[in-house]
Amino acid sequence: MEISILCFTQPPRPPKLNPCDECGRFKLISGERFYFNANPSVFVEKGGYLKLIIQNQSGDVWQRKIEVSSPLK
């Protein structure tokens, strides 16, 4: 299996936004647990969402959108 994690912030996009360590494509072994955290510095101003794309070896794809609120100040 493979999981892709993409971070999106609410407009406007922060200047000099680079992919965080949580973003990218990751290979998983069946039954393996995968943990990740939404980077608070990315969502500090207005929040946003994470888009998860999960693909199995047969090519089936599932997508999920996880809303991220800005941290309490």
C-alpha positions as a Markdown table, in Angstrom:
| # | Residue | x | y | z |
|---|---|---|---|---|
| 1 | Met | 0.0 | 0.0 | 0.0 |
| 2 | Glu | 1.0 | 3.6 | -0.4 |
| 3 | Ile | -0.3 | 6.7 | 1.4 |
| 4 | Ser | 0.2 | 10.3 | 0.2 |
| 5 | Ile | -0.3 | 13.2 | 2.5 |
| 6 | Leu | -0.8 | 16.8 | 1.2 |
| 7 | Cys | -1.2 | 19.9 | 3.3 |
| 8 | Phe | -3.4 | 22.8 | 2.2 |
| 9 | Thr | -3.9 | 26.1 | 4.1 |
| 10 | Gln | -6.9 | 28.4 | 3.7 |
| 11 | Pro | -6.2 | 31.3 | 1.4 |
| 12 | Pro | -4.0 | 33.2 | 1.2 |
| 13 | Arg | -1.1 | 30.9 | 1.0 |
| 14 | Pro | 1.7 | 31.7 | 3.5 |
| 15 | Pro | 4.9 | 33.1 | 1.9 |
| 16 | Lys | 7.7 | 30.7 | 1.4 |
| 17 | Leu | 5.5 | 27.7 | 2.2 |
| 18 | Asn | 7.5 | 24.5 | 1.7 |
| 19 | Pro | 6.4 | 20.9 | 2.0 |
| 20 | Cys | 6.6 | 19.8 | 5.6 |
| 21 | Asp | 8.0 | 16.5 | 6.9 |
| 22 | Glu | 4.5 | 15.1 | 7.1 |
| 23 | Cys | 3.8 | 15.6 | 3.4 |
| 24 | Gly | 4.9 | 13.1 | 0.8 |
| 25 | Arg | 4.4 | 9.5 | -0.3 |
| 26 | Phe | 4.9 | 6.7 | 2.0 |
| 27 | Lys | 5.0 | 2.9 | 1.4 |
| 28 | Leu | 3.2 | 0.7 | 3.9 |
| 29 | Ile | 3.3 | -3.0 | 4.6 |
| 30 | Ser | -0.1 | -4.6 | 5.2 |
| 31 | Gly | -1.1 | -4.3 | 8.8 |
| 32 | Glu | 1.6 | -1.7 | 9.6 |
| 33 | Arg | 0.5 | 1.4 | 11.6 |
| 34 | Phe | 1.3 | 4.8 | 10.2 |
| 35 | Tyr | 1.3 | 7.9 | 12.5 |
| 36 | Phe | 1.5 | 11.5 | 11.4 |
| 37 | Asn | 0.9 | 15.0 | 12.9 |
| 38 | Ala | -0.4 | 18.1 | 11.3 |
| 39 | Asn | 2.4 | 20.7 | 11.6 |
| 40 | Pro | 0.9 | 23.5 | 13.8 |
| 41 | Ser | 3.2 | 26.1 | 12.1 |
| 42 | Val | 1.6 | 25.4 | 8.7 |
| 43 | Phe | -1.9 | 26.0 | 10.0 |
| 44 | Val | -1.2 | 28.7 | 12.6 |
| 45 | Glu | -3.0 | 31.6 | 10.8 |
| 46 | Lys | -6.2 | 30.2 | 9.3 |
| 47 | Gly | -6.3 | 26.4 | 9.4 |
| 48 | Gly | -6.7 | 24.3 | 6.4 |
| 49 | Tyr | -6.9 | 20.6 | 5.6 |
| 50 | Leu | -4.9 | 17.4 | 5.0 |
| 51 | Lys | -5.7 | 15.4 | 1.9 |
| 52 | Leu | -4.9 | 11.6 | 2.3 |
| 53 | Ile | -4.7 | 9.5 | -0.8 |
| 54 | Ile | -4.4 | 5.7 | -0.1 |
| 55 | Gln | -3.7 | 3.2 | -2.9 |
| 56 | Asn | -3.5 | -0.5 | -2.6 |
| 57 | Gln | -1.5 | -2.9 | -4.8 |
| 58 | Ser | -4.5 | -3.5 | -7.0 |
| 59 | Gly | -4.6 | 0.2 | -7.9 |
| 60 | Asp | -7.8 | 1.0 | -5.9 |
| 61 | Val | -7.6 | 4.5 | -4.5 |
| 62 | Trp | -9.4 | 6.2 | -1.6 |
| 63 | Gln | -9.2 | 9.9 | -0.7 |
| 64 | Arg | -10.0 | 11.5 | 2.6 |
| 65 | Lys | -10.0 | 15.2 | 3.6 |
| 66 | Ile | -9.2 | 16.0 | 7.2 |
| 67 | Glu | -10.0 | 19.6 | 8.3 |
| 68 | Val | -7.3 | 21.2 | 10.5 |
| 69 | Ser | -8.3 | 24.2 | 12.7 |
| 70 | Ser | -5.7 | 26.8 | 13.6 |
| 71 | Pro | -4.2 | 26.1 | 17.1 |
| 72 | Leu | -5.7 | 28.0 | 20.0 |
| 73 | Lys | -3.7 | 31.1 | 20.9 |
